[in-house]
Amino acid sequence: MELRGVEELMDLLHACRGTPEHGGGPVCPVDLHQHALQTAALLRRSRPADKELQVAGLVHVIGRLLAPGTPTRHARVAADAVRQLLGERVARLVHDSPYATDLDPHLDTDTLALRQADEAGRVPEFDAGVLEDWRTLLELVARQHSRLGAVD
């Protein structure tokens, strides 16, 4: 599936509400929707200038909805879904983050930052705001990618 616009992406992220976040282990105390918001918020704090990284943190969860029951495909499916809308860098970050470890000396620091935020973004008491807070940034990244794509 390839997302056609920010509105479709927002709908998909809203649909994450109530979907359990497993994080590779037991069920997490927050749902997938809150996990996405927390991951993005943590990246906004640590890397405020890197809008694409923040967006990657927000959308990295959508593979769980697009390919339920196939955890080995979640990252690839999510990356494929956002590539056309949000660009190659966001797609690469989404695809690579589940495989990132601190032990990999060749690891891209952006991918590691996303992975670390992903691991930390599972706290019930953490108020990460609401999805609507991210609409403008999603539209900005999509617009920038659209302009860059038109130049190529």
Secondary structure, DSSP 4 states (H G I P E B T S, - for coil): ----SHHHHHHHHHTTTTPBP-TTSSPPSSBHHHHHHHHHHHHHHH-TT-HHHHHHHHHTTTHHHHSTT-GGGHHHHHHHHHHHHH-HHHHHHHHHGGG--TT-TT--HHHHHHHHHHHH---TT-----GGGGHHHHHHHHHHHHHHHHH-
